[in-house]
Amino acid sequence: VQGRKSRYRTADDIERIVRVNVAQGVNRFFITDDNFARNRNWEQIFDRLIALREDEGFDVKYIIQVDTLCHKIPNFIEKAGRAGVKRVFIGLENINPENLAAASKRQNRITEYRKMLQAWRSIGVLTYAGYILGFPADTPESIQRDIEIIKRELPVDLLEFFYLTPLPGSADHKTLFEKGVPMDADLNRYDLNHSTTGHATMSRAQLEQVYHDAWATYYSPEHVETILRRARASGISVGNTLFLCLWFYGCVTLEKIHPLEGGWWRKKVRTDRRPGLPIENPVTFYARYWTDQVVKHWKMLQLVVRYGRLRRQIKADPNARSYSDLSLEPVKDDEMDELEMFTLSQSAQNAVSKARRDAAASAAAKARAAG
């Protein structure tokens, strides 16, 4: 997954890996291609996994990573479902085209987001998306506004937030260095939990507060209920969806660590210290550690009880499978004139105009070919 040259496994290799692991009792896999939809062997791999499930009865499930245009590849989503894909990570990154351009994500088209997410939901796949905070055009107000738009208009299940981070050695880091933008010299801070660079409109403290507010906004009790009701209506496991919501929210709010680096119980070893830092007294260390664990797990237990009750209510509701809201409504031709995501800013309106020009050009090309 590192470097500029794509490397691929063959379908034979994937089948061998799956068979060997299933024989050892492993039946959950994460295909870690940065973008499996652009793997030249995706169809052969899916066909092989489909054969294992449908012909030999393998009970296996997969997580994959894809881009925002994968739904345009013929048969890709349909075969993913048959192969056993149950969760998909999507680099959504942002809903502001200006920010997407700043991230060199011009291939991310906001006009395709709803179609893409609904295509995954149609086969019962849980979607979770990465979302970057701290672009030059971002403000605390614009970030909160955009998250509220996502909650209303996009049927994404889980959203995980990241600071815009110029990793040392990247082109972004070099550009900011040449511009004299302040960046942390301590490389230990270039993880998922710290803001590491200056911002034009926000202080470091403001950006960090916005980051934590974003998690609290998306995983508010009201929206978690919406996420669970959408899952039930789409044939996605309510229990698994709730587990992931609690994991994401609990890691950030209780452990103060990103979900990709956290878990239900954060193990800490007293003697694991960076060079030059003193080893803490064992009495002080363990007293604080176990007090923190008890408090955090008591809070988590309260959340589990509360949301467990909600989960049971949703599963017992005879009308739960017919639930619908704005995000689940079928995509309409005129929605780009109505939904806030498409009308809020000039850059969004420009994206809509481009999408319409592209559609008109494609239709004209097909007409000429048919004629």
Buried (B, 14 or more C-beta within 10 A) or exposed (E): EEEEEEEEBEBEEBBEEBEEBBEEEEBEBEBEBEBBBBBEBBBBBBBBBBBBBEEEEBEBEBBBBBBBBBBBBEEBBEBBBBBBBBBBBBBBBBBBBBBBBBBEBEEBBBBBBBBBBBBBBBBBBBBBBBBBBBBEBBBBEBBBEBBBBBBBBBBBBBBBBBBBBBEBEEEBBEEBEEEEBEBBEEEEEBBBBBBBBBBEEBEBEBBBEBBEBBBEBBBEEEBBBBBBBBBBBBEBBBEBBBBBBBBBBBBBBBBEBBBEEBEEEBEEEEEEEEEEEEEBEEEEBEEEBEEBBEEBBEEBEEBBEEBEEBBEEBEEEEEBEEBEBEBBEEBEEEBBEEBBBBEBBEBBBEBBEEBEEEEEEEEEEEEEEEE
